[in-house]
Amino acid sequence: MSNNGELTVSGFQKIVDEWITTIGVRYFSPLTNMAILAEETGEIARIMARKYGDQSTKENEVLDLADELADLLWVAAAIANQTGIDLNEAIMNNISKKNIRDIERHRNNPKLTDQSL
């Protein structure tokens, strides 16, 4: 947590670790967590296809994108924890990489600048 009550990435990783090692008993294997990550990604895709795409919802189908995104982040944090990755550091490195690699890339992409789309 931060001083203003916002959840930090590091704080989130600690919460996930504490929950898994107490309530959840132990971490699933990395391969199992990868399969769960793929499953959660599929659930997000299902919601996106129905809410923003052309697919219709089934009767009584609940579309909770926020919950599914939170599930995906949970599993990503679990994988990071069990493989020794500091997600805060990884995210900052990733942003830095994008700032260098993509500094002009998207500005020069006619697909993004064409307002008729």
Residue, then its C-alpha position, 0 to 999 in steps of 0.5 A: m500500500s502507499n501512503n494515500g491508501e492506493l495499492t502499489v504493485s509491490g503491495f499487491q504482490k505481497i497480498v497475493d503471496e500472503w493469501i496463497t501461502t495461508i488461505g491458498v495453502r501453496y502456489f500452484s506449479p508455474l505451468t498450472n498458473m500459466a494455464i490459469l492465466a490463459e483461462e483468465t485471458g479467454e474469459i476476458a476475450r469472451i466478455m469483450a466479444r459480447k460487450y464490444g464485439d458482435q457476439s450476443t450474450k447467453e441468457n443470464e450470462v454475467l459479464d464482469l470485465a473488472d473481476e476478470l481483469a483482476d483475476l488476470l492480474w492476480v495470476a500474473a502476480a502469482i507467477a511473478n512471485q514464484t519466479g522471483i520477479d519484482l513486477n514494479e521493477a519489471i513494469m518500470n523497465n517495460i515503460s522505459k523500453k517502450n519510451i525508447r523503442d516506440i518514441e515515433r512509431h505510433r505517431n507515424n502510424p497512419k492506421l492510428t492517425d486516420q480519423s475516419l476509422 
